Amino acid sequence: MAKVKREINTVDSNSQEVLAIQQNTADFYVKNGLIPKPLKAASFIDLSLSQGK
């Protein structure tokens, strides 16, 4: 049996990187018609985990 490669699931502590990744995801969803209008990641992302809270 082949070993399963596990994904990294640690909390990213860089808030700007977290926002950038989530903004790219939101932009992808708009571009592909999955959501009707653009969103700003800062309006729907909870950064408390990345800030150690």
C-alpha positions in Angstrom: 0.0 0.0 0.0 1.3 3.5 -0.9 1.7 6.0 1.9 -0.7 8.9 1.9 0.8 12.3 1.8 -0.9 14.4 4.4 -1.6 18.1 3.8 -0.1 20.7 6.0 -2.8 21.9 8.4 -0.9 24.3 10.7 -2.2 27.8 11.3 -0.4 30.5 9.2 0.6 33.3 11.5 1.1 35.9 8.7 -2.2 37.8 8.5 -1.3 39.5 5.2 -0.6 36.1 3.6 -3.8 34.7 4.9 -5.8 37.6 3.4 -4.0 37.3 0.1 -4.7 33.6 -0.3 -8.4 34.1 0.6 -8.7 37.1 -1.7 -7.3 35.0 -4.6 -9.9 32.4 -3.8 -12.7 34.9 -3.8 -11.5 36.4 -7.0 -11.4 32.9 -8.6 -15.0 32.3 -7.5 -16.2 35.6 -9.1 -14.2 34.9 -12.3 -15.8 31.5 -12.7 -19.3 32.6 -11.9 -19.5 30.8 -8.5 -20.5 34.0 -6.7 -22.3 37.0 -8.2 -20.1 39.9 -7.1 -16.6 40.5 -5.9 -15.9 40.3 -2.2 -13.1 41.7 -0.1 -11.4 39.0 1.9 -11.1 41.2 5.0 -14.9 41.4 5.2 -15.4 37.7 5.7 -12.1 36.2 7.1 -11.6 35.8 10.9 -7.9 36.5 11.5 -8.0 35.7 15.2 -6.3 32.3 14.7 -3.5 33.8 12.6 -2.9 36.4 15.4 -2.6 33.7 18.1 -6.0 34.5 19.8 
